[in-house]
Amino acid sequence: MTLLIILACVFFAVFLMVVLGERFGKPMSEEQQRKYSKILPILVFVLIGAAIIKAFI
């Protein structure tokens, strides 16, 4: 029963984030998208590497 309550809370939180994001979010400019597209793959690679190192230690 506890698992169902936790699952319902997670779904409600995701629903709330989607609704609020659509209502109050603003679209990114192309310059911002270009900047993030350069940085994001590097950050993902670093985080995956850190997780692998943490798993081995």
N, C-alpha and C positions, 0 to 999 in steps of 0.2 A: 504494500500500500504506500509506503514511503517513497518508493521508486516512482510511482505514478504521480505523486504530489510534486516531486522534484522535476519530473518530465513536464508536467503542466506548467510549472513556474518557468522553465527554460523556454517553452514554446510561447508563453505570454511575453517574456522579455524580448524574444526575437520579433514577435509581432509588433510590440511597442517600438522597437528600434526601426523597423521598416516604416511604420506609419509616421513616426516623427521625422525620420530621414527624408521621406518623400515630401512632407509638408514644409519643413524648415531648411532642408538642404538646398544648396545652390550648385549649379553645374561648374565644373572646373574650366578654366581657360585653357587654350591649346598650349600656351607657354608652360603652365603648371603641369599639364599632362606630360609634356616633353621632359621637363625636369625630373619628375617622379619616375618616368620610364627609364631614365639613365641610372638612378640611384637604387631603385627597388630590387633589381636582380642581384646587385652586389650585396645588399643587406640580407636578402634571402639566403644567398650562398654563405655568408658569414654566420648567420643563425643556424643553418643546417650543420656547418662545420663545428660550431660550438656545442650543438646538441650531441653530435657524434663523439666529440672529445669528452663531454660530460658522461656519456654512456659508458665509455671505456675506463673512466677513472673511478 
